[in-house]
Amino acid sequence: MNTVTASRPDLRVSLRRPGDALPRASIGTVPMLWINAGHRDGSQAADATTILDEIARIGFEGTQFGGGFPEGQRLRDELAGRGLRLAEVYLPLPATADGPRSDAMDIALEHLRRLHDAGGEVLCVAIDGSPDRDASAGRADSPPSPVFTDAAWTALVDLLHDIAEAAAGLGHPTTFHPHAGTFVETPAEIDRLAAASDPARIGICLDVGHHIVGGGDPVGAVRALGDRVWHLHLKDVDPSVLEGLRAGRFAGLGDAVQEGLFTELGAGALDLDGVLEALIERDYDGWLMVEQDQSLGPSSESAAIGRRVLAATLRRLGSRSTKAREQVVR
């Protein structure tokens, strides 16, 4: 383990100053940025040690579990040595239009074990991508995009409740992550899942980038879902690549991602101020996970840009809020 980053907490401290907005939120990242091989600069997937070192060095407080990471006590030790937390384990459930596959619960329990053994926090559940929905990503609310049957919706909600019960028994909250290229992508599909599932057991992990791709307004979604949003993935979207996806110029979501569909915070279509202001209104205290599935340059540079854009925005919004309160007092 590299202990250099563990002895340098100053950057994390300097990026979270008194007076910043959302002081009770935690800020993490998702290692897909480093793992998704084939960057245009010629770099390939990084190993777990490098990823964890860079996540800590850049100033994040936690990480999603990543491919190639150690598990159990070894991962606990690796994280603790860098001052990091395991924010979440991401659980993609295999499914067809007829609903989750028969082995979905077994897969869920294995991911839950991984989360619990490593001292992690949130179980983040999604439907796994499938070729049919991948091909209609960004325009899934129009025929002939395949959709869940009514029986599939019932089966999914029942499964989510079973997963949440198992997770709660170990002390972990369960959130559902709507995702482009899957059977829960569009605002209508998100609304159906939220209405059918128990709000005491199933929270929403709103990925603002995927919500934009799916045709939604992230600011409106944060406000409409309210306290149902337990977890958040912050991801920006390149509007020109999104336009190409919706126009059918890419075979599907995967190809668009490789062309830079998701970009650094502040460089795309996301109203970051609006999303954070909506979270400020409800004093959000969950995770803010900075995410970018693919980088067109060095992964660490893109991750650092996202972290600093978020820090600057939280500082500016916090300052604005302080000034507003002072004016009221006067």
Long-range contacts (C-beta under 8 A, 24 or more apart in sequence): 1-49, 1-77, 1-78, 1-81, 1-82, 2-49, 2-53, 2-82, 3-81, 4-53, 5-53, 5-56, 5-57, 5-82, 5-83, 6-56, 6-81, 6-82, 6-83, 8-57, 9-83, 11-57, 11-58, 11-59, 12-59, 12-60, 12-61, 12-83, 14-59, 15-59, 15-307, 15-308, 15-311, 16-311, 17-315, 19-315, 19-318, 19-319, 19-322, 20-311, 20-314, 20-315, 20-318, 21-276, 21-280, 21-313, 21-314, 21-315, 21-317, 21-318, 21-321, 22-276, 22-279, 22-280, 22-284, 22-288, 22-314, 23-318, 24-283, 24-284, 24-285, 25-279, 25-284, 25-285, 25-286, 25-287, 25-288, 26-61, 26-62, 26-85, 26-87, 26-286, 26-287, 26-288, 27-60, 27-61, 27-62, 27-287, 27-288, 27-290, 27-307, 27-310, 28-60, 28-61, 28-62, 28-63, 28-64, 28-85, 28-87, 28-88, 28-287, 28-288, 28-289, 28-290, 29-55, 29-58, 29-60, 29-62, 29-63, 29-64, 29-289, 29-290, 29-291, 29-303, 29-306, 29-307, 30-63, 30-64, 30-66, 30-90, 30-233, 30-289, 30-290, 30-291, 30-292, 31-55, 31-63, 31-64, 31-66, 31-67, 31-69, 32-64, 32-66, 32-291, 32-292, 32-293, 32-294, 33-291, 33-292, 33-293, 33-294, 33-295, 33-299, 33-302, 33-303, 34-66, 34-299, 34-300, 34-303, 35-66, 35-67, 35-68, 36-293, 36-294, 36-295, 38-258, 39-294, 39-295, 39-296, 39-297, 39-298, 39-299, 40-296, 40-297, 41-296, 41-297, 41-298, 43-298, 43-299, 46-299, 48-78, 49-78, 52-78, 52-79, 52-82, 52-84, 53-82, 54-299, 54-300, 54-303, 55-82, 55-84, 55-303, 56-82, 56-83, 56-84, 57-300, 58-300, 58-303, 58-304, 58-307, 59-304, 59-307, 59-311, 60-84, 60-290, 60-303, 60-307, 61-85, 62-86, 62-87, 62-121, 62-287, 63-87, 64-88, 64-89, 64-90, 64-124, 64-289, 65-89, 65-90, 65-114, 65-115, 65-118, 65-120, 71-114, 71-117, 71-118, 72-117, 72-118, 73-117, 75-118, 76-118, 76-119, 79-118, 79-119, 85-119, 85-120, 85-121, 86-115, 86-118, 86-119, 86-120, 86-121, 87-120, 87-121, 87-122, 87-287, 87-289, 88-115, 88-120, 88-121, 88-122, 88-123, 88-124, 88-231, 88-287, 88-289, 89-114, 89-115, 89-120, 89-122, 89-123, 89-124, 90-124, 90-126, 90-177, 91-123, 91-124, 91-125, 91-126, 91-163, 92-126, 92-127, 92-128, 92-129, 93-125, 93-126, 93-127, 93-128, 93-156, 93-159, 94-128, 95-127, 95-128, 95-130, 95-152, 95-156, 95-182, 95-183, 96-130, 96-152, 97-132, 97-146, 97-147, 97-148, 97-149, 97-152, 97-183, 98-149, 98-151, 98-152, 99-148, 99-149, 99-151, 99-152, 99-153, 99-154, 99-155, 99-156, 100-127, 100-152, 100-155, 100-156, 100-159, 104-159, 105-159, 105-162, 105-163, 108-159, 108-163, 108-166, 109-166, 112-163, 112-166, 112-167, 112-170, 112-172, 115-167, 115-172, 116-170, 116-171, 116-172, 120-172, 121-172, 121-173, 121-287, 122-172, 122-173, 122-174, 122-175, 122-205, 122-230, 122-231, 122-286, 122-287, 123-163, 123-167, 123-172, 123-173, 123-174, 123-175, 124-175, 124-177, 124-205, 124-231, 125-160, 125-163, 125-174, 125-175, 125-176, 125-177, 126-176, 126-177, 126-178, 126-179, 126-182, 126-184, 127-156, 127-179, 127-182, 127-183, 127-184, 128-182, 129-179, 129-181, 129-182, 129-253, 129-254, 130-181, 130-182, 130-183, 131-252, 133-181, 133-182, 133-183, 133-185, 134-181, 134-252, 134-253, 134-254, 135-251, 135-252, 136-252, 137-180, 137-181, 137-185, 137-213, 137-245, 137-252, 137-253, 137-256, 138-180, 138-213, 138-214, 138-215, 138-242, 138-245, 138-246, 138-253, 138-256, 139-215, 139-245, 139-246, 139-248, 140-180, 140-185, 140-186, 140-189, 140-214, 140-215, 141-186, 141-188, 141-215, 146-183, 147-183, 147-189, 148-183, 148-184, 148-189, 152-183, 153-192, 153-193, 153-196, 154-196, 156-184, 156-193, 157-193, 157-196, 157-197, 160-197, 160-201, 160-202, 161-197, 161-198, 161-201, 161-202, 164-198, 164-201, 164-202, 165-201, 168-201, 173-203, 173-230, 173-231, 174-201, 174-202, 174-203, 175-202, 175-203, 175-204, 175-205, 175-230, 175-231, 176-202, 176-203, 176-204, 176-205, 177-204, 177-205, 177-207, 177-210, 177-231, 177-233, 178-204, 178-206, 178-207, 178-210, 178-211, 178-214, 179-207, 179-210, 180-210, 180-213, 180-214, 180-253, 181-252, 181-253, 181-254, 185-210, 185-213, 185-214, 186-214, 186-215, 186-216, 187-211, 187-214, 187-215, 187-216, 187-221, 189-214, 190-214, 190-216, 190-221, 194-225, 194-228, 199-227, 199-228, 203-228, 203-229, 203-230, 203-231, 204-228, 204-229, 204-230, 204-231, 205-229, 205-230, 205-231, 205-232, 205-233, 206-231, 206-232, 206-233, 207-232, 207-233, 207-235, 207-291, 208-232, 208-233, 208-234, 208-235, 208-270, 208-275, 209-233, 209-234, 209-235, 209-236, 209-237, 209-262, 209-270, 209-291, 210-235, 212-237, 212-242, 212-269, 212-270, 213-237, 213-242, 213-245, 213-253, 213-261, 218-270, 218-271, 218-274, 218-275, 219-271, 219-274, 219-275, 219-277, 219-278, 222-275, 222-278, 222-279, 223-278, 223-281, 226-282, 227-282, 229-279, 229-284, 229-286, 230-286, 231-286, 231-287, 231-289, 232-275, 232-279, 232-284, 232-286, 232-287, 232-288, 232-289, 233-289, 233-291, 234-265, 234-270, 234-272, 234-275, 234-288, 234-289, 234-290, 234-291, 234-306, 234-310, 235-262, 235-265, 235-270, 235-290, 235-291, 235-292, 235-293, 236-262, 236-263, 236-264, 236-265, 236-266, 236-267, 236-268, 236-269, 236-270, 236-272, 236-292, 237-261, 237-262, 237-263, 237-268, 237-269, 237-270, 238-262, 238-263, 238-267, 238-268, 238-269, 239-268, 239-269, 242-269, 257-293, 257-294, 258-294, 260-294, 260-296, 261-293, 261-294, 262-291, 262-292, 262-293, 262-294, 263-292, 263-296, 264-292, 264-302, 264-305, 264-306, 264-309, 265-290, 265-305, 265-306, 265-309, 265-310, 266-305, 266-309, 266-313, 267-305, 272-309, 272-310, 272-313, 273-313, 273-317, 276-313, 276-314, 276-317, 277-317, 280-317, 280-321
